Amino acid sequence: MKKKSAVFTIVKNENYFLPIWIKHYKKYFDESDIYVLDHQSNDGSTENLTVNVVPVINELAFDHQWLVDTVQNFQKELLEKYECVVFAESDEILYSIDKPLNNVIDNLINNSDQDYITCVGYEIIEMKGEKPLSINDEILKNRDYWYKCYSYDKTLISKIPLNWIWGFHSVQGKSKLYTDNLYMAHLHRVDFELMLKRHEERAKKWNLKDDGSGVGFQHKIGDREGVMEYFKNIMSLPELIPDKHKISLKGI
């Protein structure tokens, strides 16, 4: 008999975001049902965890086909044991404003007419005058703004194997289905100095497979000026995060 649901991510050296990710999803999943695909981290972030850590190996940090293949294959493997599987990258926080995330999953499992759910995506952003975040600061106590980002309307909760396009922004052959007031708070721009540090590591220390498509161009940006330009290049005007969302995201 299959277990109800599992959640997984894939990481490489995410010592800031991975603890936040685990803390959030532990509210809705048993530790035995949380999986971290570890792409050769060497910063200690995947050591001594109480959730499942599964090593994955590839010499290139941003080989997009390898990344999507690895995630799809692992999702399919988990669906042999679970009725529903959630995939979220380490800076992606899925939640609902009117019910716990596990209730959203239960509704999907019990709905024979629906196989997956698409979230509504927002990017939380550091605004001028807000203090830099330290590792122990709660994000929503120190950040008041986000902006709508349609590219983060992702389909990440599913009862069936999915064939994502690169970046996981959409699924081949599937329309987006929005139910249960499901949202995703994306944290990539939550702190400029933190974002700069991640970009410096990715651009200067990691390899990047370049197929000429332009996908993943941002991972090449590693200088302060370039990262600042990318940081400011947002999709829509920032707006105040509503209180009901801050309540749902309490603790991150």
N, C-alpha and C positions, 0 to 999 in steps of 0.2 A: 504494500500500500504506500502510495506517495505521501511525503510530508507536504505541509501546506505551502510554504514559501521560503525563498532565500534571497539574499542580496549580495552583490559582489561589485568590486571595483578593480582597476588595474593601476599600479603606481610605479614610479621610479623617483626615489628621494623626495618624498612628500612629508617631511617632518613637521610641517605646520598644519597642512590640511588633513592628513590621514587621521590624527587623533580627533579632530572635529568631526570628520565623517563617521568614524567608529562610534563616537559618543552619541551622535544623532541617531544612527540606525540601530544601535543597541536598545533604544527606547521601544522598538517595534519588532525586533528579531532576537531570538536566542543566539548566543555567541556561536553555537555549533552550526548555525545557519547563515553566518556571515563569512564571506570569503574575500581574501585580498590576493590578487594576482601580483606577484612581486617581480618586476622587471629589473632584476639585478641591482637593487638599491644598495648603497654602501654608506648611507648616513645614519644607520642604526634605527631608522623609523619602522622597519618591519621586524625587528627583533623583539623577543619576549612578549609577543601579543597573545591574547587569550582567544582570538578568533582564528579561523583557518587561514594559513598563509601557503600559497601555492606558487612555487618558482616558475617563471617563464623566462626564456632566453632569446635574445636577438641582439646582435652587435650594434644595430641602428636604433636610436631612441625614437625617431619619428618615421619609421617605415609604415605608412598609413595602411597599406594592404595587410601587412602582418598584424597590425593592431586590430583592425576590424575582424580579420579572420580569427585571431586569438580570442577576442571577446565573443564572437558568434559561436565558435566551437565550444567555449566553456558554458555559454548560456544553454546550448543544446544539450550538453552533458548534464547540467543541473536539472533541466526539464525532464530528464529521465527519472529523477528522484523527487522532484517537487512539482506541485500543481501550477505554481506561478513563480516567476523569477524577475527580480529587479536588478538592473544594471545602472550604476551612477558613477561618474568619474569623481575623483577625490575632492573636487571643488564644487560638486553638485549636490544640493540638499533638496530632496523631494519631500513634500508635505501637503496636507489639505487644511483649509481654513476652518472646516466645520466638523472634522472627525479625525481620529488617529489614522496614520498611514496604514496600519494593519487592517483597519476596517475598510479602507479603500480597496485593499487587496482582496479581502473577503468578499466584497461586493462583486469584484471582477470574477473571482472563482465561481461564485454562485450564479453569474449571468451567462447563460448558455449562448446568448446572442452576441457576445462581445469577447474578443480574444486579447485585447491590449488597451492601454490608456496612454494618451498624450498629455503631457503637462503644459502649463502656461509658464513661460520662462521670463525671469527678470534678473538683471545684473545689479548687485549691490555695489555701490561705488563710494570711494573716499572723496569727500568734498573739501574745498578750501576751508581751513579753520578746524577741521576734525583732527584729533590727535592720531599719530601713528599707533598701530596696534602692537602690543606685546603678546607673547605666546599665551599668557594667562588671561588676557582680556576677552570678555564676551563681545562678539561682533555687534549684536543688535543693541547693546547698551552704548555703543560708540559710533554707530553708523545710522543715519536717518534717511538716506536717499538711495533710490534705485532707478533703473530705467527699463522700459519694455524692450525685450530683445527677441524677435520672432525666430531667430535662428536657434534659440534655446527652447522652443516648443518641441521637445523631443519625445519620442515614443520609447519609454524605458522600462515599463512594467508590462509583462506579457505572459500569456499562457502557452504561446506557440513560439517556435524558433523564428527569429527575425533576421532579415538580410539588410543591414544598415549600409548607407553610403558612408564614405569617409567623413569622419567628424561626428558620426552618430546623430546628425541633425534631422535625418528622415530615413524612412524605410522603403526599400525598393518594392513597388507594386502595392503599397498600402497607403490609404488616406489617414489623416490624423483624426483621432477620436478623443474629444475632450469630455470627461465626466468627473464627477465627485469633487469638483473644485480642487483639482490637483495642480499644484504649482511646483516650480523649481527655482530656488534661489541660487544663482551662480556667483561664485566668490572670487573669480579671477582678478577683478579690479577692486577688491575690498580694501586694499592698502597698497599705495604706490611703491613704497620701499620694499615690501614683500614681493610685489610683482616684479620689480627690477631685479631682485636677487634671483628669482626663479628664471627670468629671461637670461640673465648673465650666465647661469649654469648651463641652461639648455643651448645657448648660442655658442659658447666658448669651449665647453667640456664635452658635450654630447655630439654624436654624429647625426646627420639629418639626410635622409634619402630624398633627393630632389628629382622628381620625374618631369619637371617643367610645367606642371599644371597650376602652380601657385598655391596649392593646398598646403596649409601649415606654414605659410610664409612668416607668420608672427614668431615662430620658434627660432628664426634666424636673427631676430632683433635683440641685441644684447647690450647696446650702449645706452646711457642715461637719456640722451636727447631723443633717440629713436623710440625707446620705451615710453617716454613721456608723450611723444606724438601719438603713439598707438593707444596709450591710456586715455587720451582726450578724444580719440576718434570713436565716439559712441553712436548708437543707432537712433536714439531719440532723447528728448529732453529729460533730465532727472526729475523725479517727483518724490514727495515724501512717502516713506513706507507706511501704509495704513497700520493702525494699532492692532487690528485683528490678525495681520500677518506677523507682526512682532511677537504677539502672544503665541502664535503657532510655532514660531522659530525660537522661542525662549530657550536659552541654554547654549546656543551656538556662538 
